[in-house]
Amino acid sequence: MNTHTFETLEFDTILKEASHYAFTEKGKETVKATRPSLNKRQIERWLEEVTEAVEVLRISSSVPIHSLDDVLHILEYAGKGMYIRSDQFTKLLSFLDHCTKLKRFMEDKTYAAPTISSYAYSIEDLSELEAEIQRCLRHGQVDDYATKELQRVRKQLQIQQTRLKDKIQHMAKSAKYKTIMQEQTVAEKNGRFVLPIKREHRNKINGAIIDQSASGATLFIEPSEIGEMQEEIQMLRMAEEHEVEQILYYLTGYVMEQEHALKIAVDTMHQYDVIFAKAKYSLALDATAPQLNESYLIDLKSARHPLLGKDAVPLTIQFGEGDHALIITGPNTGGKTVTLKTIGLLTLMAQSGLHVPADEGTSLHMFQQIFVDIGDGQSISENLSTFSSRLVNIIDILRETNDHTMVLLDELGSGTDPGEGMGLATAILEQLFEKGATIFATTHYSEMKEFAEEKQGFMNGSMEFDIETLKPTYRLLLGQTGKSQAFEIAMKLGMHPTILRRAHQITYKEDREFDVEEQLLKQASMEKQISVNRYARRKPKQQEKGDQKYQQGDNVTIMATGETAIVYKGPDEKGDYIVQVKGEKQKINHKRIKLHIPASELYPDDYDFDIIFKSTEYRKTKKQMERKYVEGQVLHDEE
């Protein structure tokens, strides 16, 4: 597999979406780093894990997963010889509590998830460590009763602090100091009790100056009568700190004795986080576990492209029994490119142990390589790309392809002379087929349909088009060639049968009668429908359809297919815009497109859009007419 394939099929986007369901940062990174496997047993185990996790989530969506980063940092910190701080022990206690809950949670789900529930057995019983930490700590601090020595020191400290406070409060209220104090309150500076004395009375009190006010008018003095008491308290505090440190070193040593068990618990918690993230993503996609085969069978049942959401039209295809190449034809924006992407992306997902958005019974072959050449306008530069840029990619594909390869080719041979492009496309397909590749290719060349019809191992397919609604259905029909709907559409829109008969004779070198009465009946039906639509448009608040929503040059996404187009002009009174997709202009309603990149971010203010939307001949004629008048020269607009 290569990065070009992952990027084109948006596999990394899928992994990023799935990673959002992981609880820990480590879990998110693992999901995003997932890559397809070629080991059938490993893939099937991955899929079974996700299937069981889905069943667990249906029973209870609250899985006790805990953050792992803090625990790993704590173990690394302690491994360097430093003691674990009280606040770190609080986080470690939370992790140990979640380990206990996770074991209990999974043990209760053995009936629904026999495989993944057994993973919890690897988490050792750490209840003694948890109990000892809880005994020594309370509310995030080392508890008074952690040791007898700490209990003794803190009791003495409390007694001395009470005596000191009473002593200095008594001094502050005495007549001796009342007149020399700035205010009748006891202050605390740098952890020591002091009296606020007026500067001019400094010599009337025996003691040490600890601090002074900003103006210097007040001196904060520690009377000598309480100096010894405060020194004793300071010694008790140092003894307390020493004892607390010893207790933390003791607990740290206890933790490091269980380092191996803790790391296994972290790894198990991480494994569950990844599995349940995939399971949550499966539920979000309404996905199922695909079957894996080694017989080159692609059997998709109501498969949906995972990034299209509710807009995705289900794809059903059973291909590979006797045929190894499928040539798909159909109208622009008919779903051909989405079909290719869906087949490729779901194959990548399956081989990565992810459920796929398809019905039960879906089966996919495991490929060593998937090569892609899809110029679907996902980049604004596609409209300006050259034939050679795609040809370089094709040459690489031809070089690397073997009989364990899937190749996805979109509009093979486009971008050059139609005759040469068709010939080159046919030769490339023949070579890929000879090398044993499984091929899915789309084309507009009618000759390719005949080639696929006659060539052993090839099959035709087409994207269905509803002639009544004049819209694609996005359904893939196997064994059928995509017929040109031009004459049927023209007749439906009211073109005279005489013109249609002549057009058919020119195209196919044979006569065909177009039923005038049938055509008139269809035209009348259409006019009636148009009349109804016009009446509907007269309703209030519909005028906003014609409001300017997109500008010329805006890069927009066609929501039904995921293709990217460039806005040429519009909207009309129906809210329709003319957009350019792969060099062809189409009319599409504003509701079916959304802004991708505004023109202001892509082009300078004075950019000549004729470069994109007009032919070389048109631009040449326009320049000639701008320079001078040429009799008989006419500039025909290109729509």
HELIX and SHEET records of a PDB file:
HELIX    1   1 THR A    3  THR A    8  1                                   6    
HELIX    2   2 PHE A   11  SER A   19  1                                   9    
HELIX    3   3 GLU A   25  LYS A   32  1                                   8    
HELIX    4   4 LYS A   40  ILE A   59  1                                  20    
HELIX    5   5 ASP A   69  GLY A   79  1                                  11    
HELIX    6   6 SER A   86  GLU A  107  1                                  22    
HELIX    7   7 PRO A  114  SER A  117  1                                   4    
HELIX    8   8 SER A  118  SER A  122  5                                   5    
HELIX    9   9 SER A  127  CYS A  136  1                                  10    
HELIX   10  10 ASP A  144  ALA A  146  5                                   3    
HELIX   11  11 LYS A  148  LYS A  173  1                                  26    
HELIX   12  12 ALA A  175  LYS A  178  1                                   4    
HELIX   13  13 ARG A  199  LYS A  204  5                                   6    
HELIX   14  14 SER A  224  GLU A  257  1                                  34    
HELIX   15  15 GLU A  259  LEU A  285  1                                  27    
HELIX   16  16 GLY A  309  ASP A  311  5                                   3    
HELIX   17  17 LYS A  336  GLN A  351  1                                  16    
HELIX   18  18 ILE A  380  LEU A  384  5                                   5    
HELIX   19  19 PHE A  387  GLU A  400  1                                  14    
HELIX   20  20 PRO A  418  GLU A  434  1                                  17    
HELIX   21  21 SER A  446  GLU A  454  1                                   9    
HELIX   22  22 ALA A  486  LYS A  492  1                                   7    
HELIX   23  23 PRO A  497  TYR A  508  1                                  12    
HELIX   24  24 VAL A  516  ARG A  537  1                                  22    
HELIX   25  25 GLN A  543  GLY A  546  5                                   4    
HELIX   26  26 HIS A  590  ARG A  592  5                                   3    
HELIX   27  27 ALA A  599  GLU A  601  5                                   3    
HELIX   28  28 ASP A  610  PHE A  613  1                                   4    
HELIX   29  29 THR A  616  ARG A  627  1                                  12    
SHEET    1   A 2 LEU A 137  ARG A 138  0                                        
SHEET    2   A 2 GLN A 141  VAL A 142 -1                                        
SHEET    1   B 4 ALA A 187  LYS A 189  0                                        
SHEET    2   B 4 ARG A 192  LYS A 198 -1                                        
SHEET    3   B 4 THR A 218  PRO A 223 -1                                        
SHEET    4   B 4 GLY A 207  GLN A 212 -1                                        
SHEET    1   C 2 GLN A 291  ASN A 293  0                                        
SHEET    2   C 2 SER A 363  HIS A 365  1                                        
SHEET    1   D 2 ILE A 298  ALA A 303  0                                        
SHEET    2   D 2 LEU A 315  PHE A 319 -1                                        
SHEET    1   E 6 GLN A 369  ASP A 373  0                                        
SHEET    2   E 6 THR A 405  LEU A 409  1                                        
SHEET    3   E 6 THR A 438  THR A 442  1                                        
SHEET    4   E 6 ALA A 325  THR A 329  1                                        
SHEET    5   E 6 PHE A 458  ASP A 466  1                                        
SHEET    6   E 6 LYS A 471  LEU A 478 -1                                        
SHEET    1   F 5 GLU A 584  ASN A 589  0                                        
SHEET    2   F 5 ASP A 576  VAL A 581 -1                                        
SHEET    3   F 5 THR A 564  LYS A 569 -1                                        
SHEET    4   F 5 ASN A 555  ILE A 558 -1                                        
SHEET    5   F 5 ILE A 593  ILE A 597 -1                                        
END                                                                             
